[in-house]
Amino acid sequence: MKADIEIAREATLQPIAEIGAKLGIPADQLVHYGSTKAKVNLEYVRGLQDRPEGKLVLVTAISPTPAGEGKTTVAIGLADAMNQIGAQTSVCLREPSLGPCFGLKGGAAGGGRAQVVPMEDINLHFTGDMHAIGAAHNLLAAMIDNYVHWNNEIRLDLRRVTWRRVVDINDRQLRQVVTGIGGPANGFPMEGGFDITVASEVMAIFCLSRNLQDLQERLGRIVIGYTRDGAAVTASEVQAPGAMTALLKDALAPNLVQTLENNPAFIHGGPFANIAHGCNSVIATRTALKLSDYVVTEAGFGADLGAEKFFNIKCRKSGLRPDVAVIVATVRALKMHGGAARTELTREDVDAVRRGLENLGRHIRNTGQYGVPIAVAINHFETDTQAEIDVIRAYAEQRGVTAHVCTQWAEGGAGAVDLARAVKALADSPHAQFRTLYEDDLSLWEKARVVARSVYGADDIDADKAIHKQFEQYQEAGYGHFPVCMAKTQYSFSTDPGLLGAPSNHRVKVRELALAAGAEFLVVICGDVMRMPGLPRVPAANSIFVNGQGQIEGLF
């Protein structure tokens, strides 16, 4: 069995200008990063704004397990399959973070015959967007420290500086640090810390901005800390947004690459869905919609995280209206949700699948709340049995949804043609009546309660007096119309990663709040989730190396 990277290397890639031509993009409107990847000129993107838009398909999934669901692989395979049946389609994905590439995953560009390429470039430095976002974030941190060092006329309270630093590597040692040690020439000693770049508010702003001017204005609204009197201090007050925008100017242009079947793929922006809003950039999605009849996009982790934020944050802020949602499930993951041990997943166990289906059922119910038609994709593995597949299909049918077996990992687009036909039919139907889960004028506390109750199946949320007071303060300060961005474990509907299936009668503990005034949402941090992950005992980085031919090995 060939590894993903071997399949990617054997692919015949078309020059990126030919991929752009399929969308009608003139060759001179592409900024080339080599022969197989490019950015689309922002001026050209702006000129598309009056064009009608195609149909939007969201690919989401059941709650993830170590067994894997293959959501990105399905999204890519579906886009290829749509093109095979004559539906002109692009796929829009997030840029992989170096954290998971060197931590758990080893790569995030799809798999098997359903990949985006050039795979090594996409998984590593790509077009430099991640580095630009990290540089802009850390420039603001440096400008804050410099402002304090030289004058601090605003009287920013050093104990209330909320802007941390970022790095796109899992590094638990940097979660909490002290800076400015070494005497007056090195600044003032301050407590601080690092988050991973994909959790940065700059990343969120980057992905939600409509254009460069919107980006600059949003960066200026970032709250960096507070004075002793409790007044918020913004990035504009330390004169940072202009320089930050200069660093992000080229990065904001969407990236164009291709699938193994030479279909267009926009890969741009990469916030995590467990600690951020989990969707690719609005600019990339809108550009694809202007240039394609159908666009397949994905949102991180399960539908309780990525899809919830796609609907309640990205769509709310951008005006996007999805036409179809696809929920990816695997026999293996459903067995784990049904109590099967990880070592027993290759053995037929219909009863475990049946027990695990309550997780799929919760996600179907949740996604249905947004008024979008649903299809289920069963991402097929060779150890799946017909009896296990049949029980999934029957369960979905009882809930008014059709489940389709997808074999795109082995067969590419041809393995997802049944799903593609069903998705096209749903997208072309008038059934989508998209709505968000809550209205803007609901209080911030109540918005968090709605998500916990309606999506997580919780009885309620819990918070201590200090967190209650923070909710009230943000409400009174004029942020009450913001949506909430729930940060919690991806492995469970609850805040306990070991509680699989579809738990009910639990409570969601709110540990911390983080205001993202530029991105225009409130991050509600629940349970033990960290905004800076650590590497596992045996990280994927241990197996990544450069061979004697100068090729990278170990990226799956």
C-alpha positions in Angstrom: 0.0 0.0 0.0 1.5 3.3 -1.1 1.9 6.1 1.4 0.1 9.4 0.8 3.3 11.2 0.0 4.3 8.6 -2.6 0.9 9.0 -4.3 1.4 12.7 -4.3 4.8 12.5 -5.8 3.6 10.3 -8.7 0.8 12.7 -9.6 1.0 14.7 -12.9 0.5 18.3 -11.8 -0.7 20.9 -14.3 0.9 24.3 -14.4 -1.0 26.6 -12.0 -1.9 28.9 -14.9 -3.9 26.1 -16.4 -5.7 25.5 -13.2 -6.5 29.2 -13.0 -7.7 29.1 -16.6 -10.3 26.5 -15.7 -11.8 29.2 -13.5 -11.4 32.0 -16.0 -8.5 33.7 -14.1 -6.2 35.4 -16.6 -2.6 34.2 -16.2 -1.3 37.7 -15.4 -3.6 37.8 -12.3 -1.7 35.0 -10.7 1.3 35.6 -8.5 3.4 32.5 -8.9 5.1 30.6 -6.1 6.8 28.2 -8.3 5.0 26.4 -11.2 2.2 24.7 -9.1 1.0 27.2 -6.6 0.0 30.8 -6.8 -1.9 33.7 -5.2 -4.8 35.3 -6.9 -4.2 39.1 -7.3 -6.4 41.0 -4.7 -7.3 43.6 -7.3 -8.7 40.8 -9.5 -10.6 39.4 -6.5 -12.1 42.8 -5.8 -13.3 43.0 -9.4 -15.4 39.9 -8.9 -17.7 41.3 -6.3 -20.6 41.9 -8.6 -20.7 38.4 -10.1 -23.3 35.9 -8.9 -22.2 33.1 -6.6 -22.3 29.4 -6.9 -23.7 26.8 -4.4 -21.9 26.3 -1.1 -21.4 22.8 0.4 -20.0 22.4 3.9 -18.3 19.2 4.9 -18.2 18.5 8.6 -18.0 15.3 10.7 -18.9 13.3 13.8 -16.9 13.9 16.9 -13.3 12.9 16.1 -11.5 9.9 17.6 -7.9 8.7 17.2 -9.3 6.3 14.6 -9.8 9.3 12.3 -12.7 10.4 10.1 -11.0 11.7 7.0 -13.1 14.9 6.6 -10.6 16.7 4.4 -10.2 13.6 2.3 -13.9 13.4 1.7 -14.1 17.1 0.9 -11.4 16.7 -1.7 -12.9 13.5 -3.1 -16.3 15.1 -3.3 -15.0 18.1 -5.2 -13.3 15.8 -7.7 -16.4 13.7 -8.0 -18.6 16.8 -8.6 -16.3 17.7 -11.5 -16.5 14.1 -12.8 -20.3 14.4 -13.1 -20.0 17.7 -14.9 -20.6 20.1 -12.0 -17.8 22.7 -12.1 -16.5 22.7 -8.6 -13.7 24.1 -6.5 -12.6 23.0 -3.0 -11.8 25.5 -0.2 -9.7 24.3 2.7 -7.6 25.6 5.6 -3.8 25.8 5.6 -2.3 23.2 7.8 -0.6 24.3 11.0 3.0 23.1 11.7 1.8 22.2 15.2 -0.3 19.1 14.2 2.1 18.3 11.3 5.0 17.7 13.7 2.7 16.7 16.6 -0.1 14.2 15.9 -1.1 14.2 12.2 2.1 14.4 10.2 0.2 16.2 7.5 -3.3 17.6 6.6 -3.7 17.7 2.9 -6.1 14.8 2.4 -5.0 11.3 1.8 -4.7 8.5 -0.8 -6.2 9.4 -4.1 -7.9 12.4 -2.7 -5.2 15.0 -1.9 -4.3 18.6 -2.6 -0.8 19.1 -4.1 2.0 20.0 -3.9 1.6 18.1 -0.6 4.9 18.8 1.1 4.7 22.6 0.3 1.1 22.9 1.6 2.0 21.0 4.8 5.1 23.0 5.6 5.8 26.7 4.6 3.4 26.9 1.6 3.3 30.6 0.5 4.4 32.0 3.9 0.9 33.0 5.2 1.4 31.4 8.6 4.7 33.1 9.1 3.2 36.5 8.0 0.4 36.1 10.5 2.8 35.1 13.3 5.1 38.0 12.4 2.2 40.5 12.5 1.0 39.2 15.8 4.4 39.4 17.4 5.1 42.8 15.9 2.1 44.1 17.9 3.6 42.4 21.1 6.9 44.1 20.5 5.2 47.5 19.8 3.3 47.2 23.1 6.5 46.5 25.0 8.3 49.3 23.2 5.4 51.7 24.0 5.6 50.9 27.7 9.4 51.2 27.7 9.6 54.7 26.2 6.6 56.6 27.6 3.3 54.7 28.3 1.3 57.9 28.1 -1.9 55.9 28.1 -0.9 54.4 31.4 -1.3 50.8 30.2 -1.3 48.6 33.3 1.5 46.1 33.0 -0.5 43.6 35.0 -3.4 43.8 32.6 -1.7 43.4 29.3 -3.7 40.7 27.6 -1.8 40.4 24.3 0.4 37.3 24.3 2.9 36.0 21.6 2.5 33.2 19.2 4.5 30.5 17.5 3.2 27.8 15.0 4.8 24.9 16.9 3.3 22.9 19.8 5.5 24.0 22.7 4.0 23.6 26.2 7.1 25.2 27.8 6.0 28.6 26.4 2.5 28.6 27.8 3.5 30.9 30.6 6.7 33.0 30.6 8.2 36.1 32.1 9.7 38.6 29.8 11.9 41.7 30.3 14.4 40.1 32.7 17.9 41.6 32.7 17.7 45.2 33.8 16.3 48.5 32.5 17.7 48.2 29.0 15.6 45.0 28.4 12.2 46.5 29.3 10.0 45.9 32.2 9.5 42.4 33.7 6.1 41.2 32.7 4.2 37.9 32.8 3.2 36.6 29.4 3.0 33.5 27.3 2.6 32.0 23.8 -0.4 30.6 22.0 -0.1 28.6 18.8 -0.4 30.9 15.7 -3.7 29.4 14.6 -5.3 30.6 17.9 -4.2 34.1 17.3 -6.8 36.9 16.9 -4.8 38.0 13.9 -5.5 34.7 12.3 -9.2 35.1 13.0 -9.2 38.6 11.7 -7.3 37.5 8.6 -9.9 34.8 7.9 -12.9 37.1 8.4 -11.7 40.3 6.6 -13.4 41.3 3.3 -10.4 43.3 2.0 -7.2 45.1 3.1 -9.0 48.1 4.5 -11.3 45.9 6.5 -8.3 44.0 7.7 -6.5 47.2 8.9 -9.6 48.5 10.7 -10.1 45.2 12.5 -6.5 45.0 13.5 -6.8 48.5 15.0 -9.7 47.4 17.2 -7.8 44.6 18.9 -7.9 45.1 22.6 -4.3 44.7 23.9 -4.9 45.4 27.6 -6.4 47.8 30.1 -5.4 50.9 32.1 -5.5 50.9 35.9 -9.0 52.5 35.6 -10.2 49.5 33.6 -10.3 51.3 30.2 -9.6 49.1 27.2 -6.4 49.9 25.2 -6.4 49.0 21.5 -3.7 48.3 18.9 -4.5 51.6 17.3 -3.4 53.4 20.4 0.1 52.0 20.0 0.0 52.8 16.3 0.5 49.2 15.2 -2.3 48.3 12.6 -0.6 50.0 9.7 2.7 48.0 10.0 0.8 44.8 10.8 -1.3 45.2 7.6 1.9 45.8 5.6 3.1 42.4 6.8 -0.2 40.8 5.8 -0.8 42.6 2.5 0.5 39.8 0.2 -0.7 37.0 2.5 -4.3 38.2 2.3 -4.5 37.1 -1.4 -6.0 33.6 -1.6 -3.8 30.7 -2.5 -4.6 28.5 -5.6 -3.4 24.9 -5.9 -4.9 21.7 -7.3 -6.2 18.3 -6.4 -4.6 15.1 -7.7 -7.3 15.2 -10.4 -6.2 18.7 -11.4 -9.2 20.5 -10.1 -9.0 24.0 -8.4 -8.3 24.1 -4.7 -8.2 27.3 -2.6 -6.2 26.9 0.6 -6.1 30.0 2.8 -6.1 30.7 6.5 -6.1 28.0 9.2 -7.7 28.6 12.6 -8.2 25.5 14.7 -11.9 24.7 15.5 -11.4 23.6 19.1 -9.7 26.9 20.2 -10.7 29.3 17.4 -13.4 29.5 14.7 -12.1 26.7 12.5 -12.8 27.9 8.9 -10.8 29.0 5.9 -10.8 32.7 4.9 -13.9 34.5 3.7 -11.9 36.0 0.8 -11.0 32.5 -0.5 -14.5 31.1 -0.1 -16.1 34.2 -1.8 -13.5 34.1 -4.6 -14.3 30.4 -5.2 -18.0 31.1 -5.2 -17.6 33.8 -7.8 -15.6 31.6 -10.1 -17.3 28.2 -9.6 -20.8 26.7 -9.9 -20.2 24.7 -6.7 -17.8 25.1 -3.8 -17.0 22.4 -1.3 -15.5 23.7 2.0 -14.8 22.2 5.4 -14.8 23.2 9.0 -12.6 21.7 11.6 -13.3 18.7 13.9 -16.9 17.7 14.6 -20.1 19.6 13.7 -20.4 20.7 17.3 -17.2 22.8 16.8 -16.3 23.7 13.2 -19.8 23.6 11.8 -21.3 25.5 14.7 -18.7 28.3 14.2 -19.0 28.1 10.4 -22.7 28.8 10.7 -22.8 31.1 13.7 -19.6 33.1 13.1 -18.3 32.9 9.5 -21.8 32.9 7.8 -23.1 35.5 10.2 -20.2 37.9 9.6 -19.8 37.3 5.9 -23.4 36.8 4.7 -22.6 33.4 3.3 -25.6 31.0 3.0 -24.7 27.3 2.7 -26.8 25.1 0.5 -25.8 21.6 1.8 -24.0 20.0 4.8 -22.2 16.7 4.6 -21.5 14.8 7.8 -18.6 12.4 7.6 -18.6 9.3 9.7 -16.5 6.1 9.7 -17.3 2.6 10.9 -14.1 2.7 13.0 -14.9 6.0 14.8 -18.5 4.9 15.5 -17.2 1.7 17.1 -15.0 3.8 19.4 -18.0 6.0 20.3 -19.9 2.7 21.0 -17.3 1.6 23.5 -15.0 -0.6 21.4 -11.3 -0.6 22.2 -8.9 1.0 19.7 -7.2 -2.3 19.3 -10.5 -4.0 18.2 -11.6 -1.6 15.5 -10.7 -3.9 12.6 -13.0 -6.7 13.9 -16.7 -6.7 12.9 -18.8 -5.3 15.7 -22.3 -4.3 14.6 -23.4 -3.7 18.2 -20.6 -1.2 18.9 -21.5 0.6 15.6 -25.1 0.7 16.7 -24.2 2.1 20.1 -21.9 4.7 18.5 -24.6 5.9 16.2 -26.0 8.2 18.9 -23.0 10.4 18.2 -23.9 10.7 14.5 -27.6 11.2 15.5 -26.7 14.2 17.7 -24.7 15.7 14.8 -27.6 15.2 12.4 -30.0 16.8 14.8 -27.6 19.7 15.5 -26.9 20.4 11.9 -30.6 20.3 11.1 -31.2 23.3 13.4 -29.5 25.5 10.8 -32.1 24.7 8.1 -29.6 23.2 5.7 -30.2 19.9 3.9 -27.9 17.0 5.1 -26.2 14.0 3.5 -24.0 11.5 5.4 -20.7 10.3 3.9 -19.4 6.9 5.2 -15.7 7.2 4.7 -14.9 3.6 3.8 -12.0 1.5 5.1 -11.1 -2.0 3.9 -12.0 -3.6 7.2 -15.6 -2.3 7.1 -18.2 -5.0 6.7 -21.5 -4.8 4.8 -23.5 -5.4 8.0 -21.8 -2.4 9.7 -22.5 -0.2 6.7 -26.1 -1.3 6.5 -26.8 -0.4 10.1 -25.4 3.1 9.5 -27.5 3.6 6.4 -30.7 2.4 8.1 -30.1 4.7 11.1 -29.6 7.7 8.8 -32.6 6.9 6.8 -34.8 6.8 9.9 -33.7 10.4 10.4 -34.6 11.5 6.9 -31.0 11.5 5.7 -29.3 9.3 3.0 -25.8 7.8 3.8 -23.4 7.2 0.9 -20.3 5.0 1.0 -17.3 6.9 -0.2 -14.1 5.2 -1.4 -12.2 8.3 -2.6 -9.1 7.4 -0.6 -8.6 4.3 -2.9 -10.4 5.5 -6.1 -10.2 9.3 -6.1 -13.3 11.2 -7.3 -14.8 8.0 -8.8 -15.2 6.7 -5.3 -17.5 9.6 -4.3 -19.7 9.9 -7.3 -22.9 8.7 -5.5 -22.3 11.3 -2.8 -21.7 14.0 -5.5 -24.9 13.3 -7.3 -26.9 13.5 -4.0 -25.1 16.7 -3.0 -25.7 18.3 -6.4 -29.4 17.4 -6.2 -29.7 18.9 -2.7 -27.8 22.0 -3.6 -30.0 22.6 -6.7 -33.2 22.1 -4.7 -35.0 25.0 -2.9 -34.8 23.2 0.5 -32.1 25.3 2.2 -33.5 27.8 4.6 -30.3 28.8 6.4 -30.5 30.4 9.8 -28.1 31.0 12.7 -28.7 29.4 16.1 -29.2 32.6 18.0 -29.9 36.3 17.3 -27.3 39.1 17.8 -29.3 40.7 20.6 -29.2 37.7 22.9 -26.8 38.3 25.8 -23.3 36.8 25.6 -24.1 34.5 28.6 -27.3 33.3 26.9 -25.5 32.7 23.6 -23.0 30.4 25.4 -25.9 28.6 27.1 -27.7 28.1 23.8 -24.7 26.4 22.3 -24.1 24.3 25.4 -27.7 23.2 25.6 -28.7 23.0 21.9 -25.4 21.6 20.5 -23.6 19.9 23.4 -26.7 18.4 25.0 -25.7 20.0 28.4 -28.0 21.0 31.2 -26.3 24.3 31.5 -23.0 26.2 31.7 -21.2 26.9 35.0 -18.8 29.8 35.8 -17.4 31.3 39.0 -18.3 34.9 40.1 -15.3 36.4 38.3 -16.3 34.9 35.0 -19.9 35.9 35.5 -18.7 39.5 36.1 -16.5 39.4 33.0 -19.6 38.4 30.9 -21.4 41.3 32.3 -18.5 43.7 31.7 -18.2 42.7 28.1 -21.9 43.1 27.7 -21.9 46.6 29.2 -18.9 47.6 27.2 -20.8 47.2 23.9 -19.7 43.7 22.8 -23.0 42.1 23.6 -23.9 41.7 19.9 -20.8 39.5 19.2 -21.2 35.8 18.6 -19.4 33.4 21.0 -16.6 31.2 19.9 -16.6 28.1 22.2 -13.2 26.6 22.9 -13.4 23.1 24.2 -12.1 19.5 23.6 -12.9 18.2 20.2 -13.3 14.6 21.4 -16.6 14.9 23.2 -19.8 16.9 23.3 -18.9 17.6 26.9 -15.7 19.1 28.3 -14.4 15.6 29.3 -12.5 14.2 26.3 -13.1 10.7 27.6 -16.9 11.0 27.5 -17.7 9.6 24.0 -21.0 9.0 22.3 -23.7 11.6 22.8 -23.6 12.5 26.6 -26.5 14.4 28.2 -27.1 15.8 31.6 -23.6 17.2 31.9 -22.6 20.8 32.6 -20.1 22.9 30.7 -17.5 24.7 32.9 -16.4 28.0 31.6 -12.8 28.6 32.7 -11.8 31.8 31.0 -13.0 34.5 28.5 -10.9 36.1 25.8 -12.2 39.1 23.9 -11.5 39.2 20.2 -12.7 42.7 19.5 -11.1 42.9 16.0 -12.5 39.5 14.9 -15.8 40.5 16.6 -16.4 37.4 18.8 -15.9 36.4 22.4 -13.8 33.3 23.0 -15.4 31.2 25.8 -12.8 28.7 27.0 -14.3 25.6 28.6 -12.8 22.7 30.5 -9.1 22.1 30.2 -8.6 23.0 26.5 -5.3 24.8 25.9 -4.6 27.5 23.3 -1.0 26.2 23.1 -1.0 22.4 22.6 1.9 20.2 23.7 3.7 17.5 21.7 2.6 13.9 22.4 4.9 11.4 23.9 5.9 10.2 20.4 5.4 13.2 18.1 5.1 12.8 14.3 8.3 14.9 14.1 10.3 11.9 15.2 9.5 10.2 11.9 10.0 13.1 9.5 13.3 13.4 7.7 15.0 14.2 4.4 16.2 11.2 2.5 19.3 10.8 0.3 17.5 12.2 -2.7 16.5 15.4 -0.9 12.9 14.3 -0.5 10.9 14.7 2.7 9.8 11.5 4.3 7.3 11.0 7.2 4.6 13.5 6.1 1.7 11.0 5.7 
